[in-house]
Amino acid sequence: MSHSVGQVAGFAGVTVRTLHHYDAIGLLVPSERSHAGHRRYGDADLDRLQQILFYRELGFPLDEVAALLDDPDADPREHLRRQHELLTARIEKLRKMAEAVEHAMEARTMGINLTPEERFEVFGDKDPEQYAEEAERRWGGTETYAESQRRAASYTKGDWQRMRAEVADWGERYAALMAAGEAPAGEAAMDLAEEHRLHIDGWFYPCSYAAHRDLGDLYAADERFKAFYDAMRPGLAEHLREAIRANAARHGG
């Protein structure tokens, strides 16, 4: 049994235009055509569309989705296992956020004042002041440290929330990249390493490639930093260190 493009759009919650685009780029080419030339989608097409939408929901760009699904050595069960792993991690994160929102709602209804820690626990334990003393001890006399302090002093709560959101989004994309088997020296990994450097450069202080390479070594060597990155995905700290090194070399750093 096959289905029209309109029926499939309704099943999947996407637009007909999206399905036409997937066909045009070769990502999802209908296996059948009607006598009038209209697209008809079979069960195998629906399975592939489900996989596409899973990966899109997890943040994979279309070209990477195509590469994953068209890999001749890929096992369909491996796609499901990878997607289940990534979705489970996202569900757990959203569950914790929902609990924090419920807590805030209850507190407001009952007139309870939450502590600063309770208000921001939804964002995890990555407080910007967490390593302040150590940072001052290591870099306190440098212009880099002074610049970081100047910038941080001007940030509002909204700024810190945006910063954390950027880190969370970056972490999800890096974890997905690792799940897809991207090597540290691959283009996608180096691009995310460069995004990481620019995040530091934009929010804290000018971050040269040499300084970024030193930070990468610190992330993999220091247990606290390693735990922070490995919480996004086991092994991420060391993978990132190698991607940072490769990116620095790519830019002559």
DRENMI-735774 format. One record per residue (C-alpha): residue in three letters; z, y negated, x negated. Coordinates in steps of 0.5 Angstrom, whole numbers, plus 2048, in hexadecimal, padded with zeros to 3 digits. Layout:
<recs>
ALAZYX
...
</recs>
This chain:
<recs>
MET800800800
SER7FE7F97FD
HIS8007F27FF
SER7FD7EB800
VAL7FF7E67FB
GLY8027E2801
GLN8077E8803
VAL8097E97FB
ALA80A7E27FB
GLY80F7E3801
PHE8127E97FE
ALA8147E67F7
GLY8157DF7F9
VAL8107DC7F5
THR80A7D87F7
VAL8037DA7F8
ARG8017D57F2
THR8067D87EE
LEU8037DF7EF
HIS7FC7DC7EE
HIS7FE7D97E7
TYR8017E07E5
ASP7FA7E37E6
ALA7F67DD7E3
ILE7FA7DE7DC
GLY7FA7E67DD
LEU8017E77DE
LEU8017EA7E5
VAL7FA7EC7E6
PRO7F97EF7ED
SER7F77F77ED
GLU7F37F67F3
ARG7EE7F17F6
SER7EC7F27FE
HIS7E57F2800
ALA7E57EA801
GLY7E87EA7F9
HIS7EF7E87FB
ARG7F57EA7F7
ARG7F87F17F9
TYR7FF7F37F5
GLY8017FA7F5
ASP8087FD7F3
ALA8077FD7EC
ASP8057F57EC
LEU80B7F47F0
ASP80F7F87EB
ARG80C7F37E6
LEU80E7ED7EA
GLN8157EF7EA
GLN8157F07E3
ILE8127E97E2
LEU8177E57E6
PHE81D7E97E3
TYR81B7E67DC
ARG8197DF7DF
GLU8207DF7E2
LEU8237E07DB
GLY81F7DA7D8
PHE8197DE7D5
PRO8137DA7D4
LEU80C7DD7D7
ASP8097DF7D1
GLU80F7E37CF
VAL8107E67D5
ALA8087E97D4
ALA80A7EB7CD
LEU8107EF7D0
LEU80C7F27D6
ASP8067F47D2
ASP8097F77CC
PRO8067FE7CC
ASP80C8017C9
ALA8117FE7CE
ASP8158037D3
PRO8168007DA
ARG81D8027DA
GLU81E7FE7D4
HIS81C7F87D7
LEU8217F97DD
ARG8267FB7D8
ARG8257F47D4
GLN8257F07DB
HIS82B7F37DD
GLU82F7F27D7
LEU82D7EA7D7
LEU82E7EA7DF
THR8357ED7DE
ALA8377E87D9
ARG8347E27DD
ILE8387E57E4
GLU83E7E57E0
LYS83E7DE7DE
LEU83C7DC7E5
ARG8427E07E7
LYS8477DC7E3
MET8447D57E5
ALA8447D77EC
GLU84C7D97EB
ALA84D7D27E7
VAL84A7CE7ED
GLU84E7D27F2
HIS8547D07EE
ALA8527C97EE
MET8517C97F6
GLU8587CC7F7
ALA85B7C87F3
ARG8587C27F6
THR85A7C47FD
MET8617C57FB
GLY8617BF7F7
ILE8637C27F1
ASN8617BF7EA
LEU85D7C37E5
THR85E7C37DE
PRO8597C07D9
GLU8587C77D7
GLU8587CA7DE
ARG8527C57E0
PHE84E7C77DA
GLU84F7CE7DA
VAL8497D07DD
PHE8457CE7D7
GLY8497D37D3
ASP84D7D27CD
LYS8487CE7C8
ASP84C7C77C8
PRO8497C27C4
GLU8507C17C0
GLN8517C87BF
TYR84F7C87B8
ALA8517C07B7
GLU8567C17B2
GLU8527C67AD
ALA84C7C27AE
GLU8507BC7AB
ARG8537C07A6
ARG84C7C37A4
TRP8487BC7A5
GLY84D7B77A6
GLY84B7B27A0
THR8437B37A2
GLU83E7AE7A5
THR83C7B47A9
TYR8437B57AC
ALA8447AD7AE
GLU83D7AD7B1
SER83F7B37B5
GLN8467B07B7
ARG8437AA7B9
ARG83E7AD7BE
ALA8437B27C1
ALA8487AC7C2
SER8427A97C7
TYR8417AF7CB
THR8437AF7D2
LYS8457B67D6
GLY83E7B67D9
ASP83B7B67D2
TRP8407BC7D0
GLN83D7BF7D6
ARG8367BE7D4
MET8377C07CD
ARG83A7C77CF
ALA8357C87D4
GLU8307C77CF
VAL8347CC7CB
ALA8347D17D0
ASP82D7D17D2
TRP82B7D17CB
GLY8307D77CA
GLU82C7DB7D0
ARG8257DA7CD
TYR8277DC7C6
ALA82B7E37C9
ALA8247E47CD
LEU8207E37C7
MET8257E87C3
ALA8247ED7C9
ALA81D7ED7C9
GLY81D7EF7C1
GLU81B7E87BE
ALA81C7E87B6
PRO8207E27B3
ALA81A7E07B0
GLY8167E07B6
GLU8137DA7B9
ALA8177DA7BF
ALA81D7DB7BB
MET81C7D67B6
ASP81A7D17BC
LEU8217D27BF
ALA8247D17B8
GLU8217CA7B8
GLU8237C97BF
HIS82A7CA7BC
ARG82A7C67B6
LEU8277C07BB
HIS82D7C17BF
ILE8327C07BA
ASP82D7BA7B7
GLY82D7B77BE
TRP8347B87C0
PHE8387B87BA
TYR8357B57B3
PRO82F7B67AF
CYS82E7BD7AE
SER8297BE7A8
TYR8267C57A7
ALA82A7C77A1
ALA8317C57A5
HIS82E7C97AB
ARG82D7CF7A6
ASP8357CE7A4
LEU8377CE7AB
GLY8337D47AC
ASP8377D87A7
LEU83D7D57AA
TYR83C7D87B0
ALA83B7DF7AE
ALA8417DF7A9
ASP8467DB7AD
GLU8497E07B2
ARG84A7DB7B7
PHE8437D87B7
LYS8407DF7B7
ALA8447E17BD
PHE8427DB7C0
TYR83A7DC7BF
ASP83B7E47C0
ALA83E7E37C7
MET8377E07C9
ARG8357E77C6
PRO8377EC7C1
GLY8347EA7BA
LEU8327E37BC
ALA8367E07B7
GLU8327E47B1
HIS82B7E47B5
LEU82C7DC7B5
ARG82E7DB7AE
GLU8287DF7AC
ALA8247DB7B1
ILE8277D47AE
ARG8257D67A7
ALA81E7D87A9
ASN81D7D27AD
ALA81F7CE7A7
ALA81A7D17A3
ARG8157D07A8
HIS8167C87A7
GLY8177C87A0
GLY81F7C87A0
</recs>
